[in-house]
Amino acid sequence: VPDPKSDKTGIIFIEKNIPKPNSFSPGKISQETGKNSVENLYKALSLAKKEGFAGIVTAPVSKEAMWLSGIPFPGQTELISDYFGEKYFAMMLISGNFRVAFVTTHHPLKKIPGLLSQALVEEKCLVLQRELINRFQIRNPVIAIAALNPHSGENGKLGDEEIKILTPAVKNLQVSGLDIRGPFPSDTLFTPQKITRFDAFVALYHDQGMIPIKMHGFGKAVNMTAGLPVVRTSPDHGTAFDIAGKGIANESSMVEAIKLAIALVRQGC
């Protein structure tokens, strides 16, 4: 999506080094297709960085195929942020006014407690706040953060991350001026009533936030990377290798990703 302030207009579709049809099997993971996906992604990033493009819409990729090609990042979010030299970023899912940002992304569930820290939680919340203000033009965003443990840990009886990490982070952020509430038990946080009360939510790990927002708007939700100098969006789903080549894929989330990117770019934020 070109910068509206430049003389370039329209949407550019990037196709670079497309593999020959007989060099891969649809729906099968391979090093070559992973390498090709990464090459196309870097081409789009290069256009954005060097030629003034203000937005990028990426398609789903197989992370396993990316890893086979030698890419050391958990996913596209981290790769893109690294390319732009952005240390502070966050993955977001958006479905209308339902917005979720993530403290961690694609990691084994058993590793999540060890990855969490007060500094990381505060960092992601501040990135989210800036994005809500600057890109979504919400002047005073109200944010809710989920707890890690059942019942918010029951005062440490079911886990102490709420006491040692989350509550101190929330208090620090409140002192700095951020309107953030929580941590709230995640089993009652993402209800229809609370979706209307908060401008955004912070989930601590992948499925904690993905499940509610995809139940709310699967096929209409959009993945977005907060904290970048350009807009980056993507569909809310994966590669769907099980239906590859069958001609039955649903394009609705890709359409929403393109529409959101265009809308944010046109706002010029």
N, C-alpha and C positions, 0 to 999 in steps of 0.2 A: 504494500500500500504506500504509494509515494507521499512525500511531505506536501500538504496542501499549500505551503508557502513557496514551493518550487514550481518550475514550469513543467514538471512531469505530472501526468494525470492517469487515472485508471488503476487496474490491478494487473500485476505482472505475475505470470505463472512460470516457475523455475523448473526447467527440465535439463539435467546435465548428466552426461555419461549414462544414459539409460541402458541397463543390461540387455543383451540380446535374448530373445524369447527362449532359446534353447539352453541358456546358461543358468537358469534357475527354475525352480518349481513353485508355482503359486501356493501360498500357505505353508511353505517350508522355510525354516530358519537356516540362514547360511552366512558365512563370513562375507561373501561378495555383496549380498543384498544389504547387509549391515553397513559395509563400507560405502556403498552407493548412497544409502540414506544419509549418512553423515556428510558426504561430499556435497549433496544437494542442500543440506542444511547450512553448511559453511558458505556455499555460494549465496544463499539468501542473506545470510548475516553480513557478508562482504558488501552486497549491494546496499544494505541498510546503513552500514558504517561509512562506506566510501562514496556513495552516490546520493545520499540524502533521503533514502526511503524511510518513512516514519513508522511503518508497521510491517509485521511479518505474521503470516498465518501458516502454521506447520501442520502436517498430517500426522496421524499416529505412526509410531515406529516400534519395531520390536527391540526392546532393551537388550535382550539376549543376543540378538544379531549385532547390535551396536557394540556390545562388550566383546563379541568374537572378533570384531574389526580392530580391537585394541583401544577403544575409547574408555577412559577411566572414570567417567562420571555416572552417577546413579540414573540419570535421565537427561532429556533435552533441556529441562529447566536449568540444571547446573552447568551444562555445556554452554548454553547461550549466555548465561550470566558471566561465566569465565571469559568468553570471547570478548564481551564488552568491558571486562575488567571490573565488574560490579561485585563487590564483596558482600553487599547487603541486598538481599532479594528474598522473594517468597513465592511459592506456588499458590495460586488461588483457583477456586472453582466458583463460577458465577451462573446463577439461574434467575434471571430477573433481578429482584432486589434481595435475593438470598445469596450471600457471599461468604465463602469459607476460605481462610488462609491456613497454611500448614506450617507447623514448626519443624517437623521432619517429613521426608517424602518416601522414597522407595528403599526401605530397610526392613530386615526381618523383625517381626514383632518382638521377639525376645531381646533385641538390642535397644529398643526404644528407651527404657528407663536410663540406660547408661549414656544415651546420646543427649538427653535433656539436661539443660543447665539454666540457671537464672539468666545469664547473659544472653543465651540463644533465644529464650522466650521473649525477653525484652526487645532484642534485635528484630525478630519477626513481627512483633506487634507494632513497632515503630515504622517498619517498612509498610505494613498494612495501613496504618494511619495516614502516612504521606500519600499513598496511592488513592485512598478514599477522598482525600482533600483535593489532590492535584488532578487526578484523572477523572474521578467520578463527581467532583465538585460538591462533595458533602462537607459543609463548612465545619460542623462539630460532630464527627462520627461517634457513635456509641458502639462499643465492641464488647462481646462476651467471649470468655475463654473457657474451654472445657477442662474438666479434671481428668487425670489419668486413671485413677482407681475407682472402683465401685463406690457410690455414695460419697464421693470426694475424699475417700480414705478413712471415713469415720474417725476423725481426730487421730490418725496415725495407726489405727488398728488394722486397716486394710491396705496399708502403704503410706509412706511419708513424703512422697513427692509433692503433694499439695502443701505440706507444712514447710518443707525445706527449699522448694524451688518456685512453685507457682504463686503462692500467696505473697512471698517477698517480691516477686517480679511484678505482680499486680500493684502492690503498694508503691513500689518505685515509679512505675509508669503513671500512677495517679498523681504522685507528687510532681512529676514532670509535666502534668497537664493533660494526659491522655484519659479520656472517659472510657474506662474499661472496667468490667464487672466480672466477678468469678473468683476462683474456679467453680464452675457448676457441674454437677453430675451429668455426664453426656447422655444418659438414657432419657432425660427429660429436657435437655437443652434445646434440641432442634424441633420443637413442636411448632405447628402453624402459628400459634399465638406469639411465640417468642421470635419467630422469623420476622414478624412485623414490628417487634419492639427494638430489635438491634439492627444496625447498619451492616454489621459483619460479625463473623464468628472466627475464633482461632481454635483449630483442632491440633492435637499434639502428634498425631500419626495418621498415616494414609487412610485406613479404613474408617477411622473415627469420624472423619469429615466426608469421605467419599460416599459412604452408604446413605446418610440422610439427604445429601444434595442430589444424588442420582435417583433416589426414590421420589424426591420432589419434582425433578425435571429431567429425567434421563432422555437423551436425544435433543434436548434444548439447552442443556448446560454447556458452559465454555470453560476451558482451561486457560488461565492467563498467568503470565509471569510478572509479578510486581517488582518494582525497583529498577527497571531498565530504562535507558534513555529513549527507547522506541517501544511501541506497542507490540506485544507478542501474544497471540491467541492460538488455540488448538481445540479440536473436538474433545468431548468429555469421555471418549471411549478409546479402546485399544485397536489393535490391528484386525481383529476378527478373522484370524486365519482359518477358522472352521467353515467360513462361507466364502473364502477367497475364490475368485473366478466364477462364482455362481450368478452374478448379476443381481443380487438381492440386497446389497448393502443399503442402509438407510443414510442418506446424506444430510439429514436435518441438522445435526450438531455441527457439521462442517459449515453449513450455511450460516448458522448462528455465530460461529467463530469469525467468519468473514464479515458479517454484519456488525458485530461488536467492534472489531478492529477498525472498520471504516468509521463507525460512529465516534470512537475515541480519538482517531486521527483528525477527524473533521472539527472536533472540539479544540484541537490545537494545544492539548495539554501535555 
